[in-house]
Amino acid sequence: MQQTTKTKKQHLLWHLKGPLLEGQRLVFFLLSASIVPNGFNGLSIVFLAGTPEHRCALPRGANLSGEWRNASIPLELRGGRAAPSRCRRYRLAALANFSALGLRPGSDVELAALEQERCLDGWEYSRDLYRSTIVSEWNLVCDDDWKGPFSTSLFFVGVLFGSFISGQLSDKFGRKNVLFVTMGMQTGFSFVQVFCTSWEMFSVLFMLVGMGQISNYVAAFVLGTEILGKSVRILFCTLGVCIFYAFGYMLLPLFAYFLRDWRTLLLALTLPGLLCIPLWWVIPESPRWLISQGRFQEAEAIIRKAAKMNGITAPDVILDPIELQDSNSQKQQAYTILDLVKTQNIRTVTIMSVILWMIISVGYFGLSLDTPNLHGDIYVNCFLSAVIEVPAYIISWLLLRNFPRRYSMAAALFLGGCVLLFIQLVPAHIRVLSVLLVMVGKFGITSAFSMVYVYTAELYPTVVRNMGVGASSMASRLGSILSPYFVYLGAYDRFLPYILMGSLTVLSGILTLFLPESYGMPLPDTTEQMLTVKGLKYRPASNSTRVSREEEENPVILKSTAF
């Protein structure tokens, strides 16, 4: 009888280490669904800060004939064609004088010789695409056109800080608590943004939204890896989270198409966050975290519930506090961030990973934010940009299961980078082709973005893996902060953002080929066990060092990364 109880206990502890909640597919779905608001909140700035066509406004009391009103805006070259200036007008006093004298523009007065001035009376905005945006409400154009990209960068600054503290908060206060508090933070600050009275207020709140967004993403990611069974866990981490994020991204242009006012749109994007409140009573806390905090009774209650769902009869005692405390009390060597640059090999891997993550992040967010500047309908283009992510995630998952890491990564980066470089060669009248190339570029970069998480984790040893991936993730945030300004360069040359992003992406693909291959290799535990950077030479793993087929199909899952 005692032996039977011991066997049952070992069986349950194996479930704790492996498929803890195999039957709880509902948890898989609900945790994935909690990521949906992240998809449309993260890139909502595409429409909230959309820049409508605009021109200098003329005061109502201006003493101008209709002919002179129509001729008051000088023409400038934009996109290879002459278009009315957005930031200059002919000097109003001179136009009023010519109008009073009965002179006609073009025939009696040479317009090109007239003196110009800034838009001293504000701007007139087209309402063809938007009824209002933060750009049209607070005149973020011309001399202030840097403020739109700066708002986006501040959001990613919030993401940077959030990604830095989210793991620590999750470890201290619990995965579930942090998940719901930060979801409330994202929803609450988004709601307050609806009532903003200035650009400064909007931007500060947007930074706080970014902090909440990444924090609940990481908390959901960690919670899922710790409470879902192995087979479900792999799908959750490689496909579930990413595809539900893409699904939220797809909803963004649909909301924006029907709601053309930025305040109404933001309110509509905020309200779905309230639907996550009932999840508090469905999603459990991580038993692993509870055990690490010495809360054995709460952990045991969750395990008993899981055992019941899995059809396993639980013994009277599942967790022995004395045994667990003895296990947790074993001291381990402390490692610091300096260990990432301690030896030449790990230093090279760290430098290459930081560069790789930063470039991929610039490409991913740069292309996502650039959709308003593509030819064709902005809403359709944004939807296509979201849809293309689904096959990208599926392809990356298949590549991770079946092919070497660095060649898969390099192929995706070469594909994404090369097509972006080809865009400038597309004739101006073949607009569909240029949009298609942008989407193919987004496909390649998104695939690489999905794979780089697993690849980086496999390169670092266990003792510094979280720090290594965390440092790379921080570099990714810096790339996302810079990405709005890559898009901003399109105001000076339409193809410049694609040339820069394409060139950097191709260079990162070349850089990837110099990383060691980790496919089929056991995960290193110490820095001495790390694979050595040996250039382009591919060294296949011997039979003695290859991992099992099950481990090949189930790549390492990270706890501290998110898009």
C-alpha positions in Angstrom: 0.0 0.0 0.0 2.8 2.3 0.9 4.6 1.5 -2.3 1.4 2.2 -4.3 1.1 5.6 -2.7 4.7 6.3 -3.4 4.2 5.4 -7.1 1.1 7.6 -7.3 3.1 10.5 -5.7 5.9 10.0 -8.2 3.4 10.0 -11.0 1.9 13.2 -9.9 5.3 14.8 -9.4 6.1 13.8 -12.9 3.0 15.6 -14.0 4.3 18.6 -12.1 7.5 18.5 -14.1 5.8 17.6 -17.4 2.2 17.7 -18.5 0.7 19.2 -15.3 -2.6 20.3 -16.8 -2.9 18.2 -19.9 -6.7 18.3 -19.9 -7.0 22.0 -19.4 -7.2 23.1 -23.0 -9.5 25.8 -21.8 -6.5 27.4 -20.0 -4.6 27.3 -23.3 -7.3 29.1 -25.1 -8.0 31.7 -22.4 -4.3 32.6 -21.9 -3.9 32.9 -25.7 -7.0 35.0 -25.9 -5.6 37.4 -23.3 -2.9 38.3 -25.8 -5.4 39.5 -28.5 -5.7 43.1 -27.0 -1.9 43.3 -27.3 -2.1 42.8 -31.0 -4.3 45.8 -31.7 -3.1 48.1 -28.8 0.6 47.7 -29.8 0.1 49.0 -33.3 -2.9 51.2 -32.9 -0.7 54.2 -33.4 -0.8 53.4 -37.1 -4.3 54.9 -37.2 -4.3 57.0 -34.0 -1.4 59.0 -35.4 -2.3 58.8 -39.1 -1.3 61.9 -41.0 -4.1 63.0 -43.4 -3.4 65.1 -46.4 -3.2 68.8 -45.3 -2.4 72.3 -46.5 -2.1 75.7 -45.0 -5.4 77.2 -43.9 -6.5 80.7 -44.9 -8.2 83.0 -42.4 -11.9 83.5 -43.0 -11.4 87.2 -43.2 -8.8 87.0 -45.9 -9.7 89.4 -48.7 -9.0 87.0 -51.6 -10.9 86.2 -54.7 -11.7 82.5 -55.3 -9.1 82.3 -58.0 -6.4 83.6 -55.6 -7.6 81.3 -52.8 -7.1 78.3 -55.1 -3.6 79.5 -56.1 -2.5 80.4 -52.6 -0.6 77.1 -52.0 2.7 76.6 -54.0 3.4 73.2 -55.7 6.3 71.0 -54.7 7.6 67.7 -55.9 6.4 64.7 -53.8 6.8 61.1 -55.0 7.9 62.3 -58.4 4.8 64.4 -58.9 3.8 68.0 -58.3 1.5 68.3 -55.3 0.3 71.2 -53.1 2.7 72.1 -50.4 1.8 70.9 -46.9 3.8 73.4 -45.0 4.1 76.6 -47.0 1.8 79.2 -48.7 2.4 82.3 -50.7 2.7 85.4 -48.5 -0.9 86.3 -47.7 -0.4 90.1 -47.7 0.9 90.0 -51.3 -1.9 87.8 -52.5 -4.5 90.2 -50.9 -2.9 93.1 -52.7 -2.9 91.3 -56.1 -6.5 90.3 -55.6 -7.5 93.9 -54.8 -5.8 95.1 -58.0 -7.8 92.6 -60.0 -4.7 90.7 -61.2 -4.9 87.0 -62.1 -2.6 84.3 -60.9 -0.4 82.7 -63.5 -1.2 85.2 -66.3 -0.7 88.6 -64.7 1.5 87.4 -61.8 4.3 84.8 -62.0 3.6 82.6 -59.0 7.1 81.0 -58.8 8.6 84.4 -58.1 6.3 85.1 -55.1 7.6 85.1 -51.5 6.4 82.2 -49.3 5.6 81.9 -45.6 4.8 79.2 -43.1 1.2 78.2 -42.2 0.6 81.0 -39.8 -3.2 80.3 -39.5 -3.1 76.5 -39.0 -3.9 73.7 -41.5 -6.8 72.3 -43.3 -7.0 68.5 -43.2 -8.6 66.0 -45.6 -11.3 63.8 -44.1 -11.1 61.2 -46.8 -9.3 58.7 -44.6 -9.8 59.9 -41.0 -12.3 62.2 -39.3 -9.6 63.0 -36.8 -6.3 61.8 -35.5 -3.9 63.1 -32.8 -2.0 64.6 -35.7 -5.0 66.7 -37.0 -6.2 67.5 -33.4 -2.9 68.8 -32.2 -1.3 69.9 -35.5 1.6 67.4 -35.4 2.8 68.4 -38.9 5.5 70.4 -40.5 7.8 71.7 -37.8 6.1 69.4 -35.3 5.9 66.3 -37.5 8.6 64.6 -35.3 6.1 64.3 -32.5 4.1 61.5 -34.1 7.1 59.1 -34.3 8.2 60.3 -30.9 4.9 59.1 -29.4 5.5 55.7 -31.0 9.0 55.6 -29.6 7.8 56.5 -26.1 5.4 53.5 -26.3 8.4 51.3 -27.1 10.3 52.9 -24.2 7.5 51.8 -22.0 7.9 48.3 -23.5 11.6 48.5 -22.7 11.0 49.3 -19.1 8.1 46.8 -18.8 10.2 44.0 -20.2 12.9 44.8 -17.8 10.7 44.7 -14.7 8.0 42.2 -15.7 10.0 39.1 -15.0 11.1 40.4 -11.5 7.5 41.4 -10.6 6.3 38.0 -11.8 8.8 36.2 -9.7 8.0 38.3 -6.6 4.2 38.7 -6.7 3.1 35.7 -8.8 2.4 35.1 -12.5 -1.4 35.4 -12.1 -1.3 38.6 -10.1 1.0 40.4 -12.4 -0.9 39.2 -15.5 -4.2 40.7 -14.3 -2.7 43.8 -12.8 -0.8 44.7 -15.9 -3.9 43.8 -18.1 -5.8 46.3 -16.0 -2.9 48.8 -16.4 -3.0 48.5 -20.2 -6.8 48.8 -20.3 -7.0 51.6 -17.7 -4.4 53.9 -19.2 -5.8 53.3 -22.7 -9.2 54.4 -21.4 -7.7 57.6 -19.9 -6.0 58.3 -23.2 -9.5 58.8 -24.7 -9.9 62.0 -22.7 -6.4 63.4 -23.3 -6.3 67.2 -23.7 -2.7 67.5 -25.1 -0.1 65.6 -27.0 2.2 65.5 -24.0 -0.5 63.8 -21.9 -1.3 61.3 -24.6 2.4 60.4 -25.0 3.1 59.8 -21.3 0.0 57.6 -21.0 1.0 55.7 -24.1 4.3 54.9 -22.5 2.5 53.5 -19.5 0.3 51.5 -21.8 3.5 50.0 -23.4 4.7 49.0 -19.9 1.5 47.2 -19.2 1.3 45.6 -22.6 4.6 43.8 -22.5 4.3 42.9 -18.8 1.0 41.1 -19.3 2.4 39.4 -22.4 5.4 38.1 -20.5 3.3 37.0 -17.5 0.8 35.1 -19.7 3.8 33.5 -21.6 5.4 32.3 -18.3 2.2 31.2 -16.8 1.4 29.1 -19.9 4.7 27.4 -19.9 4.4 26.5 -16.2 0.9 25.2 -16.0 0.2 23.6 -19.4 1.2 20.1 -20.3 4.2 19.5 -22.5 2.4 18.8 -25.8 0.0 21.8 -25.3 2.9 23.9 -23.9 4.9 23.7 -27.1 1.9 24.8 -29.2 1.1 27.6 -26.8 4.6 29.0 -26.9 5.3 28.7 -30.6 1.9 29.1 -32.2 -0.8 29.9 -29.7 0.5 33.2 -28.4 1.9 34.4 -31.7 -1.2 33.6 -33.8 -3.6 35.1 -31.2 -1.4 38.2 -31.3 -1.7 38.3 -35.1 -5.4 37.8 -34.7 -5.6 41.0 -32.6 -3.5 42.8 -35.1 -6.0 41.7 -37.8 -8.9 43.3 -35.8 -7.1 46.7 -35.7 -7.8 47.7 -39.3 -11.4 46.4 -39.1 -12.1 48.6 -36.1 -10.3 51.5 -37.7 -12.2 51.2 -41.0 -15.5 51.7 -39.3 -14.3 54.2 -36.6 -12.5 57.0 -38.3 -12.3 59.2 -35.1 -9.2 58.5 -33.0 -11.0 58.8 -29.6 -13.8 56.5 -30.7 -11.4 54.1 -32.1 -9.2 54.1 -29.0 -12.3 53.5 -26.8 -13.4 50.6 -29.0 -9.9 49.0 -28.7 -9.9 49.5 -24.9 -13.3 47.9 -24.1 -12.3 44.3 -25.0 -9.8 44.4 -22.2 -12.8 44.3 -19.8 -13.7 40.8 -21.1 -10.5 39.5 -19.4 -11.9 40.2 -15.9 -13.8 36.8 -15.6 -10.6 35.0 -16.4 -9.4 35.6 -12.9 -11.7 32.8 -11.7 -10.7 30.4 -14.4 -6.9 30.7 -14.8 -5.0 29.2 -11.9 -1.7 30.4 -10.4 1.5 28.6 -11.4 2.1 25.7 -8.9 5.8 26.0 -9.6 5.8 29.6 -8.4 3.7 28.7 -5.3 6.1 25.9 -4.4 9.1 28.3 -4.8 7.3 30.6 -2.3 6.6 27.8 0.2 2.9 27.9 -0.4 2.6 24.2 -0.7 -1.1 23.8 0.2 -2.2 26.1 -2.6 0.0 24.3 -5.0 -1.2 20.9 -3.9 -4.9 22.0 -4.4 -4.1 23.0 -8.0 -2.3 19.7 -8.6 -5.2 17.7 -7.1 -7.6 19.5 -9.4 -5.3 18.7 -12.3 -5.0 15.1 -11.2 -8.8 14.8 -11.1 -9.1 16.2 -14.7 -6.4 13.8 -15.9 -8.1 10.8 -14.3 -5.4 10.2 -11.7 -6.1 9.3 -8.1 -4.1 11.6 -5.9 -2.4 10.2 -2.7 -3.0 11.8 0.7 0.3 13.7 0.5 1.6 15.0 -2.8 4.1 17.6 -1.8 6.4 17.0 1.2 7.3 20.5 2.4 10.5 19.2 4.1 11.8 17.6 1.0 11.0 20.6 -1.2 12.5 23.0 1.3 15.7 20.9 1.4 15.8 20.9 -2.4 15.3 24.6 -2.7 17.9 25.4 0.0 20.8 24.1 -2.1 23.1 27.0 -3.0 24.0 27.6 -6.5 26.8 29.8 -7.9 25.6 33.3 -8.6 26.0 34.7 -12.1 25.9 38.3 -13.2 25.4 40.2 -16.5 29.2 40.4 -16.7 29.3 36.6 -17.4 27.8 37.3 -20.8 31.2 38.9 -21.8 33.5 37.0 -19.6 35.1 34.7 -22.3 35.7 35.5 -26.0 33.3 32.8 -27.2 30.3 34.0 -25.1 31.2 37.6 -25.7 31.1 37.0 -29.5 27.7 35.3 -29.2 26.3 38.1 -27.1 27.5 40.8 -29.4 26.2 39.0 -32.5 22.8 38.2 -30.7 22.3 41.9 -29.7 23.0 43.1 -33.2 20.7 40.4 -34.7 17.8 41.1 -32.4 18.0 44.9 -32.9 18.0 44.7 -36.7 15.2 42.2 -36.8 13.1 44.4 -34.4 13.7 47.5 -36.6 12.6 45.5 -39.7 9.5 44.0 -38.1 8.1 47.2 -36.4 9.3 49.4 -39.3 7.3 47.5 -41.8 4.3 47.3 -39.5 4.3 51.0 -38.9 4.9 51.8 -42.6 1.6 50.4 -43.9 0.0 53.9 -44.2 2.7 54.9 -46.7 2.1 51.9 -49.0 0.2 52.2 -52.3 -3.5 51.4 -52.1 -6.0 51.3 -49.3 -4.4 51.8 -45.8 -6.9 49.5 -44.1 -6.4 46.7 -46.6 -2.6 47.0 -46.4 -2.7 46.9 -42.6 -4.9 43.8 -42.7 -2.6 42.1 -45.1 0.4 43.0 -42.9 -1.4 41.1 -40.0 -2.5 38.2 -42.1 0.9 37.5 -43.5 2.2 36.8 -39.9 0.1 33.7 -39.5 1.9 31.6 -42.2 5.2 33.2 -41.0 4.7 31.7 -37.6 3.6 28.3 -38.9 6.6 28.2 -41.2 9.0 29.2 -38.5 7.6 26.4 -36.2 8.1 23.8 -39.0 11.6 25.1 -39.6 12.5 24.8 -36.0 11.3 21.2 -35.8 13.1 20.0 -39.0 16.0 22.2 -40.1 19.2 23.7 -38.8 18.7 26.9 -36.9 21.2 29.2 -38.6 20.4 28.2 -42.1 16.6 28.6 -41.4 17.2 32.0 -39.9 19.6 33.2 -42.6 17.1 32.1 -45.3 14.3 34.0 -43.7 16.4 37.1 -43.3 17.8 36.9 -46.9 14.3 36.6 -48.2 13.0 39.5 -46.2 16.0 41.8 -46.9 16.4 41.1 -50.6 12.8 41.8 -51.5 12.9 45.1 -49.6 15.9 46.1 -51.7 14.1 45.2 -54.9 11.1 47.5 -54.2 13.0 50.6 -55.5 13.3 48.8 -58.9 9.6 48.3 -59.3 8.1 50.7 -61.9 5.8 53.3 -60.4 2.8 52.1 -62.3 3.0 48.5 -60.9 1.9 49.4 -57.4 0.5 46.0 -56.6 3.9 44.4 -57.0 5.6 46.8 -54.6 2.9 46.0 -51.9 3.4 42.3 -52.6 7.2 42.7 -52.1 6.6 44.5 -48.8 4.4 41.7 -47.6 7.0 39.1 -48.6 9.6 41.1 -46.7 7.3 41.2 -43.6 6.8 37.4 -44.0 10.6 36.8 -43.9 11.4 39.1 -41.1 8.4 37.9 -39.0 9.6 34.3 -39.4 13.1 35.2 -38.3 11.7 37.2 -35.3 9.8 34.1 -34.2 12.8 31.8 -34.6 15.4 34.0 -33.0 13.9 33.4 -29.5 14.4 29.7 -29.6 17.8 30.0 -31.3 19.2 32.4 -28.8 18.1 30.4 -25.9 19.8 27.3 -27.3 23.1 29.1 -27.7 23.4 30.3 -24.1 24.2 27.9 -21.2 21.6 27.3 -18.5 23.5 29.3 -15.9 23.1 32.6 -17.9 20.3 31.7 -20.4 17.7 34.1 -18.9 20.3 36.9 -18.7 21.4 36.2 -22.3 18.0 36.2 -23.8 17.0 39.2 -21.6 20.0 41.2 -22.9 19.0 40.3 -26.5 15.4 41.2 -25.8 16.5 44.6 -24.4 18.4 45.2 -27.7 15.2 44.3 -29.5 13.4 47.0 -27.6 16.0 49.6 -28.6 15.4 48.5 -32.2 11.6 49.0 -31.8 12.3 52.5 -30.4 14.3 53.4 -33.5 11.9 51.9 -36.0 9.5 54.9 -36.2 12.3 57.1 -37.4 13.2 54.6 -40.1 9.6 55.1 -41.3 10.0 58.9 -40.8 12.8 58.9 -43.3 10.2 58.1 -46.0 9.2 61.7 -45.9 12.5 62.6 -47.5 12.9 59.6 -49.9 10.1 57.1 -50.3 12.5 54.2 -50.8 15.1 55.1 -48.1 13.4 53.1 -45.3 13.3 50.0 -47.5 16.9 50.4 -48.6 18.1 50.8 -45.0 15.9 48.0 -43.5 16.7 45.7 -46.5 20.4 46.3 -46.3 20.5 45.7 -42.5 18.4 42.6 -42.8 20.7 41.1 -45.4 23.7 41.9 -43.2 22.0 40.2 -40.3 21.4 37.2 -42.4 25.1 37.0 -43.2 25.9 37.5 -39.5 23.6 34.5 -38.6 25.8 32.2 -40.7 28.7 32.8 -38.3 26.8 31.7 -35.2 27.2 28.1 -34.0 24.6 25.5 -35.0 22.4 24.3 -32.1 19.9 22.0 -33.9 20.1 18.5 -32.5 22.6 19.5 -29.9 22.1 19.2 -26.1 21.5 22.5 -24.3 24.7 23.7 -22.7 24.6 24.0 -18.9 27.9 25.8 -18.4 29.9 28.3 -20.5 32.5 25.6 -21.1 29.9 23.5 -22.8 28.8 26.2 -25.2 29.2 25.6 -28.9 32.1 27.6 -30.4 31.7 30.2 -33.0 33.5 28.7 -36.0 32.4 30.7 -39.0 30.6 29.2 -41.9 31.8 25.6 -41.2 28.8 23.4 -40.2 29.7 20.8 -37.7 26.9 18.2 -37.4 26.4 16.6 -34.0 27.7 13.2 -33.4 25.4 10.4 -32.3 26.7 10.7 -28.8 25.8 14.4 -28.5 22.5 14.5 -30.3 19.5 14.9 -28.2 16.4 12.7 -28.4 13.8 13.1 -31.2 11.3 14.4 -28.6 13.7 17.2 -27.6 14.3 18.1 -31.3 10.6 18.4 -31.9 10.2 20.4 -28.7 12.7 23.3 -28.7 13.5 25.1 -25.5 10.8 27.5 -24.3 11.7 30.9 -23.0 10.2 32.5 -20.0 11.4 36.1 -20.4 10.7 37.0 -24.0 7.9 38.5 -26.0 7.3 40.5 -29.2 
